[in-house]
Amino acid sequence: MKKARYLATPAAASNLQGTAAFQSEREVGLASLHALTQGDPRVRIAVLDGPIDYAHPSLQGALLQPLKEPLPALPNHATQRLGTAIGHGTHVASVLFGQHGTNVEGVAPRCTGLILPIFEDDPITGVVPCSPARLAAAIFTALDHGAHVINISGGQLINAQDPDPALAEAVQACAARNVLIVAAAGNDGCECAHMPAALDSVLAVGAAHRDGRPMQASNWGGTYAIQGLLAPGELSPGAAPGSGVEFMTGTSAATPLVTGVVALLLSLQVQRGLPPDPHLVRALLLRHALACDPRVSSQCYRHLAGRLHIAPTVRTILEGEPIMSEVVVGPVAQTAAEDAPQVEMSQAMPNIAAGAEAGLLPSAPIASKPPVPALLRPLNVAEPPRPEAVMPSTCGCGGGEPGARPKLVYALGTLDYDFGTEPLRDSLVQAMPMTANAPEVRSQMLAYLDENPHEAQALIWTLRLDETPIYAIAPGGAYASQVYERLRAYLAEHVAGRAELVSVPGYIAGTVRLMSGQTVPLLVPALRGMYCWSTAQVLEQAMGGRPADGERAAEYDRRAKALRNYLDRIYYAQRNLGDTPEHRALNFSATNAFQAAEIMSMAAHGDAQVELSTISVSKSPICRPDSDCYDVQLCFFNPDNTNMADRVYRFTVDVSDVIPVSIGQVRSWSQR
């Protein structure tokens, strides 16, 4: 997932800035708010990010107060290639404080900026990440310098229920002092959460396209449904170190937009002679957020609490909303998202190398290097993730151009594991009991993992087709431990002969090199779509027990034969990687055996001996909004009477989400 950063020619910059201005007018009403205020110096915005280029033309005249010694002035070259951290920091700062009339016009140009770098450039790794403890210290520094709102375009992908104690304490201190943290939701494209965005009292920010649709890479789920806003994050113009303009996509780009809007609303309060109340502004923005209409979108859960909507909040402030003395984080936010579906954070971040636990990470391709010690990082660097690290949060969103969808997979196969390197294998040999220390023997490996479940993370779990690895499986996120537990259980079922296949839906997140030298795609699994089964189990679950009555038993056998034939055709004759919409629909139909059993029951009804002739998948001409639908069509014939018309059955599968779903009813007709 490349960093979505593009140096622009003046003409291109002008065109895209015009588009961005149109987007702001249409999506967030920023132009109307600027007519009331461009900010007040008494409102202080702390920017916890990379260092910035103070000499950039767009920042000349901005009220910036460095809380660390600034870098020396940079040469005036728009195309100068500089580090990730300073590029990220300069861009975020300019979105907030870029002076109007320059090549980057910021959201709150007349507010005071407190610049506190927490990320640093590194010539080898690209960026030096920041530990949660260091982030917590930076938050306290911002508090000590009178910040009203703190912008954090970065974070740490959580893999446990409890946050880092120091970070949690810093966030609680902000809530107690009525200081608002605005933080990026993350660009992992999954139902997963980042720290500090997911902590209570924080305002989380997701990224949307210009037309208001959530970007595929923008995270959702959990607390984001009640404390998250969706804001424009596609090709946001910002300052490039030197003197140029660059365009950035992702939640890092959306976060300073929301932070700037909060600062402008605080400025309105100050200019009316009122004390600034950041958490009242948070509550009002969540209350007035534009909720997703389920009649228009089938993925309302991706919209968080709703889209940023400024106008009604401005009216409320101007008309004299009573000032609340306590932080509002519960009831008001819940009202804003009362219709949001309750979802578990069960899908993993697509930026986690095999064996590494997730941290706050960049949206970057996974390299085949071994994981390195983790710290806090910005969310936009092209490096392997480091566990427990805060990273900047911009993205290339899926490995291609900005806004590209992450590659979805719904794969069927058998589980196995790999060591990646000889040293890892040797270390397991030394760690396992002397009487059973052959890690390549599955029964011995499983016995060792039963006693040491944490060691499951050291292995590279693989999905195979006919003994050939097709994916490496990389659990991550808040429920990574449950995914590892399920992988162990599925492998045990396979070793015991009780299971034949597993289904693993998820996202492609780079590649991993196996010990054989083979490189395979890295698949981040979605826990709620993982299943393990044998064909016999599927038949029993879908059809129930075999009747004792002779006539009913004969019909049962015909249906079971047809269903087994169908499943075997998909499992073995039409095997695939599950990486195209057609294959995802086909593979899902094999796991949705109840619908298949309904078809087989209709096809085998009566005395006719029918056989499955063909299976085809095609794009459905009719589909729901924001969906991607495919028709799975089964054709049956009578081998004893080829003069009879074939019978065709069709059902539709929506593959727009990581877990496909059947829609509508099974339709059937006869054809020659």
N, C-alpha and C positions, 0 to 999 in steps of 0.2 A: 504494500500500500504506500505509494509514493506520497511524499509531502506535497500538498496542493499549493504550490508556490510558483508564481509566474512573474518574471520581470516583464514589464509592459512598455511598448512604445508609447509616445505621447498620444497618438491617435487612439490606440487600443485603450489606454487609460481613460481617455475622455469618454469613449463609448461605454466602457464598463461602469465608470462613475455615473454616467447618465442613467444606466440601468439600475444601479444601486440606489440612486436618488428616487427613481420611480418606484422601486421596491419599498423604500422607506415610507414614501407617501401612501402607497397602497396597503402595505402590510402593518406598519407600526405607527403611522401618523406622525413621524418624526418632524417633518417640515412644520406642521401646525404647532408642535411643542416648541420648536425653535423660534417661532414667532412670539412666544411668550417669554422665553429665557434661553440663553445659551450657557447657563450655569452661573454659579455664584462662588467667588473665591473662598467664602466661609465654609463651603462644602468640600470635604477632603476625601479623595479617592486614593486608596492604597493599591498599587499594582505589584503583586507578588509574581514575578515572572523572570525572564532573562534580562540581562543588561540592555540598555537602549542607546541609540545614537542621538545624543542631545543636540548635535549639530544639524540634524535633518531639517530642511527648510520648513516642513509642515509643523515642526515643534518650536520654531523660533517665536518667542513671545508667550509660549505656554508657561503656566505657573507650576513648574516642576521642582520638587524638593527631593534631591537624592538622599536616601537614608544610608547609602554606602558610597564610598569614593567612586565617582564615575570614571568610565574608560576615557582615554585621551581621544581628542577629536579625530574623526575618520576622514580620509580623502573624499573629495566630492566626485565619486564615480558611481552612477546608478547601477552599473552592471557588475560592480565589485562583488566577488564571491566571498562571503563571510560566514561565520559559524551559525549553527542552528539556533543556539540560545539567544544571541543578540538579534538575529533576524526575527525570532518569535516575539521577544520582548519589545522590539521597536515597533513591530506591526501592532501589537495589542495596545501599546501606549498611544500610537497615532490614531487608532480607532476612537480612543477616548478623548485625547487632547489636541488632535490635529487642528491647527488654526484655520478658520474659515477664510476663503480667498486663496488658499494654497492648493497644492495638488492632492492633498488628503485632508478632507474636512471632517473633524472628529465630532462625536456625539455631544460631549460636554466640554467645549474648548475653554471655558472661563472658570471651570472648577480648579481646585488645587490638586495636584498630583503628588502623591508620596511614592517614590520609586524605590523599591526594595528588591534587588535581584536575588533569586533563590536558585536559578539554574546558571551553569557556566558552560562555556564551549570547551571541547576537548578535541585535539587534532586527530585522535585515534577513534574514540567512541562516538564523536559527534557532539555529545552533550554530557556534562557531569550532572547526574540527578541529585535530588534533594531528599534527605530522609524525612519521615513524618515528624521527628523531633525538631529538625531544623525548620520545617514549615510551621510548626507550632510556635517556635521562638520568633519567627518572622511575623506571625499574626499578633503576638504580644507586643512586638516592636511597633507595629502599625497602630495598635490600641494606644500605646504610650504617646504616639505623635498625633493623636486626635482624629484618627480616621473615622469617617461615618459609614463608608462602604468599602469592602475589600474585594478586589477582583482576582480570582485564581483561575486562570485558563489552563488548568492541569489537574492532576489528581492521582489517586492510587486505587487500582481495581481491588475491591475488597474480596478476601477469600475466607473470612471468618465473621461471626456475628458481632464481635466486639471490635471497635476501632482502636487504633493506637491510643493509649491513655493520655499521652501528652497532647496529641492533636484534639482528642475529645474535650480535654480541659480548656484548650484555647478556644474552641468553638463555643463552649458553654460560657466562657468569659465574654465573648462577643455578644451573645444573647443577653447576658446579664447587664451589659453596658449599652444595650440597644445599638449595636453596630452590626451591619448586615454583611454577611459573606455571600458573594455571588460566584458560583463555581461551575465549571464545565461538567456536563453529564457524562462525557466520554464518547469516543468514536469507535466502539467495538462492535456496533451493529447487533447488540444482543440485549436480552432481558437481564441486565446486570448493572451493578452500581459502582460508583467511584466515591472515594473519600477525597475531599470533604463534602462533595455535592450531596451525598445521601444522608448526611447527618442532620438531625433535627435543627431547625431554625435557619438552615442554609437555603438559599434560593438557587435551585439547580437549573441549568440552561441546556436545552437540546437544540439541534440545528435543523432548519427547514430550508427547502428549496425556495426559489423566488415566488412560486405559485402557492406556497403555504404547506405543501406536502412535506412530511418529515423526511429527512435524508435517511437513506437506508443504513448508514453507518452510525446514526445517532442512537445512543442507548435509551432504554425505557425500562419500566417495571418498578416494583417496590415503592419506596417513598416518592419517587419521581412523579407518580400519578397524583400526588396531592401537594407537592412542593416544587414542581418543575414547570418551567415555561418553555415553549417552543419559539425560537426567534430566527430570523434570516441568518443563514450561515454559509451561503453559497457564493464563492468568488467575491469575498469581501475585500475591497481595496484598502491598502494600508501602506505605511512607509517601509521602504527597503533601506537597510543601512547604506549610507552614502547620500544619495539624493533622489533615488527612484521610487517607483510605486510597484507593489506586488499585490497579488490576489491570493487569498487564503480561504480554504474551505474547511468547515467542520465546527465543532462546538467551541473551539478556541476563538473562532471568529465571531460566533454568536454571543459569547459570554460578555465581552466588553460592550457590545451594543446594549444589552440589558442593564449592565452596570451603569452605563452612561445615562440611560433613561431614568434609572433610580436616582442618580445624582441630580438630574434636571428637576425631577419631582420634589426632591429635597430642597432644591434651590427655590422652587415656588413657595414652599413652606417658609423658608427663611425670609424671602422677599415680602411675605405677608406678615412678618413680625412674629412668626411661630417658631418654636424650637424644631429642628429637623428630627423626624421620627422614622428612621429607616424601616423598622419592622411594621409600622403601619403601612408604609408604601408597599412593602412586600405583600402584606395581607390584601391590600386593594388590588394590586396587579394580579394576584391569584384569583381574587373574587371576580374580576372583570375579564379574565382570560377568555378568549373565544373557544368554546368547547367544540370538540369534534362531533359532527353529525353522523351517527351510525347509518343513516340512510344513504349517505354519500360515500363513506369510507368504511371498509370492513376491518381496518386496522387502527381503530381509535385509540387503542392502548399505546400506540407510538406517539400520540400527540401530548403525552404527559398530562398536566392539568389543563392545558389549552395553549393557544397561540397568544403571544404578546399583543395586547390591545390597549393603547395608551389613552385614547380619547375619554372614555368614561372615568378613568382614574384621575385625569386632569380635572374633569368637571367636579368630581367628588372633593378634591382638594380645594378647588376654588370656591366651592359652595360651603366649605367649612365643616368637613368631616371631623367629628370629635377626636381629639388626640388621645391615643391609648397609652397608658403608662407602662403596660406590660407587653412582652413579646407575644404576638399572635402567630402561632404556628399550627394550631390544630383545627378548631371548628371552621374558621373562614376558609382555610385551604381545603378542608374536606368538602365544603359546600361547592367549591369550584370544580371539584372532580367527583361529585357524588355518583355519576354514572359510569365512571371509569371501571373497567373490569379488574377484578382482583387476580393478580398473576404472581407466580413464584419466580424468583430470580434463578431460573434453571438453565439458562443458556450461557455459554462461556465466551469470554473475550477472545476474538480471533487474532490475538497477538501474543500468544504464550508458547514459548519453546517447550519441547517435550521435556518433562521432568522439572520444569520451573513452575513455581506458584506465581499467581498473577500479582503484579503491583500496579501502580499508577503509571501507565505506559504510553509510548507513542503509537500512533497508527502507522506502523511501518511493517515491511515484509519481515517474516521470520526467516532468519538466516540459519544455516546448519551448524553454527558455532555452538559450543556448550554454553549453558546459562552462566552468567557472571553474577557476583554478589549484587544485591538489589539496593537501590536507593530511590529517592523521589525524582521523577523525570518530567520534562514537558511532554505533551501528548502529540508530538509531531516530528519525531526523528527516525531516520531510516536505519535503525539499529535493532538487534535482538532485545527483547524485553528483559528487564532485570526485576526479580521478585521484590515485592514490598518497596516500590519506588514511586515517587510522584514525578510525573512527566507532563510536558505541555500537551494540549489536547486537540490540536488541529489535525487534519487528516487528508489523505488522498482518497479515502473512502472506498476501499475495495480493491486496491492494487492497480487501478487504471486512472482514468481521468477523474477530476473532482466530481463528486456526486455519483460515481459508479456504484452499482450494487455489489455487495460482497457475493462471492460465488457460493451458491447454495448446493447442498448435496443431500441426497437420501439414498444411502448405500446399503446393500445387503451383502453379507459375507460371513466369514468365521473369524473369531478372535485369536490373536496370538500376541507375542511380545518380542522385542528386540533389545539388544544392549547398546547399540550405537557405536561403542568403542570397546576394545579389548580391556582397557583398564577398569571400566565399569563392570564387565563380566568378572574379572579377576577379584575385584573388591567384594562382589557378591559371593564368590567361591569362599573367600576368607571369612565372610560374615556368617555364612550358613553353617549348620551343624556338621561336624566332621563325617558323620554317618550318612548325611544326605546333602551333599554340597555340589550338586550338578545343576546349576541354574537353568540349563537348557531343557532339563527334564521337567515337564509341566507339573507333575504331581509334587515333586520336591519344591519347586518354586512356589506353588500355591500353599503348601504347608508352611514354608518360611514366611510368606505374606500374611498368613493367618495370625502368626505370632508377632509380625512386624508390619502392620498395614501401611505405615508411613513409607515403606520402601517401594510401594507401588508407583510412587512418583519418580523413582529412579529409572524405571523401565520406559522404553518407547513402546506403547501399546499399538498394535497394528490390526488392520482389517484386511483379510485375505480373500481372494477368489482362486479356488483350486491351488492352494498353497502359495500363491503369488501375492506379495503385499501390494495393496493398492492405495492404502492411506495409513498415516500415522495418526493416532488419536491423542489429542492433548486436552484433558480436562482443565477447566479453569473457572474462576469466579467464586461466588459465595458458596456454591454447592459442589466444588471440585472433589471434596472428600467422598461425597455420595456417589459421584460418577466413578471414582476409582473403586469404591466398594461394589458397585454394580458390575464393572469390568471383571473384577475378581470372581464374582458369583457366576457370571456368564461363562467365563473360562472354565470354572469348576464343573458347570453343567455339561459343557462340551467334552471335557476330559472323561466325565462319568458316562457319556453316551446318551444323555437325556436331552440334548439339544443339538440341532443341526446348524441353525443360522441365527444371526443377530441383525437388527436394523439399527443404523447409526445415522440420524439426520444431523446436520450442522453446517458450519461455514468453513471454507478454505481460507487458511491463514498463512500461507507460505509453503515451505518445503523442509523436509528433514532427511538427513543422510543416515541410512541404516548401516549396520556393521558390514554387510556384504558389499557396500559401496553404492547400492541402489538408492536413488533419491525419490522420495514419494511425497505427495501433497500432505500438508498438515491439516487435519480435520478437527475443528473444535466442536464437540458434540452438544446437542440439545438433550438434556436428561429426560424430559418428558416424552420424547419420541423413541427412546431406546427400548427394544424388546428382544427377547431371546425365546426360541421355540424350536420344536420339531414339527414336521408335517403332520404326524399322528396327533399331536396336541392341538394343532390348528383345526384339524377335522373334528375332533371331539368337542372343542370349544364352540365351533361354528354350527355344528349339526346336532350336537347332543348325543346321547347313547343310542346304540343300534336297537331298533324295536325287535321284540321276539316274534311278532306276527310275521308269517311267511311273506305275504304280499307287500306289507309295509317295509319289511326288511329288504326285499328285492329292490324296491324303489330307493330306499336309503343307500343301498350299495351302488346303484347307478349314479346317484348324486355324489356320493363320496368318490367314486372313480373319476367323475368329471372334474370335481374340485381338485383332487390330487393331480390330475393331468394338468390343470390350469396352473397350479402352484409350481409343479415341477418344470413346466415350460418357462416360467419367469425365473425361477431360481437357477436353472441349469442351461436351458436352451437359449433364453434371451438374456443371459447375464450381462451386466453392464456396470459402469462406474457410478451410476446414479447422479451424474453431474450435469445433465441437461434437463429442461422442464419435462420433456417426454419421458425420460427414464425415471425421473422422480415420481411422476404420476403413475407409471407402470409399477415401480417398486412399492409405492404406497398401496396400490390396489392389492398387492400380494399380502400385505400385513393387515389390510382391512378385509379380513376373510369373511366377516359376517355378510357384507354386501356381495362378495363373490359367491357365498353359499346360497344367497337368495337367487342369484342368477342360475346357479347350477340346479337349484330346486325347480325353477320354472322350466329350464331346458330339459331336464330329465323327467318331467312329469308325464305320466301315461306310459304306454307300452313301447313307445319308440326308443330305439337305442341310438342316442346321439353322441357325437364326438366333437371335440373342440377342433375347429379348422384353423382359424387365424386369430391373432391378437394384434390390434393396431392402436396407435395413439396419434391423435392429431389435435391441432390448435382448435379450441372451441370458438365458434363464431359469436357466441353469446356468453357474456361473463358479467360479474358484478363489478362496480367501480373499484378502481385501485387493486384489481385482482388479475391473476394470470391463470386461465382455465384451459384444461385439456380433456378431450373426450377419449376414454378407453373403450374400445369396441371389441366385443367377442362375437365370433361367428361360429355357429354349430351346424353340422350336417348329419344326415342319417346314412351311415355306411351301408345299410342294407337296402336302401332305396335312394339312389342318387337323383332320381327324377323329382323327388320332393324338394320344395324350396328350402333354402337355408334359413336358419333363424338367427337374427342379429340382436344383440343386447348391448346397450350403451349406457355408461354412467360418466359423470363429469367430476374431475378432481381439480381443486384450486391449489396451485403450487406457489402462490405468491409469498407465503410465509415459510419459515424453516420447517414447520410441520404441515404437510399438505392436509387437506380436508375434502371429503366428498360433499358435493352439493347437489340438490335436486333428487329426483327419483330415477330409478332404473327404467329405461325406455326400451321397447323391443318391437321388431317388425320382421316380416318375411321378405326375402329377396332371392331372386334366381342368380 
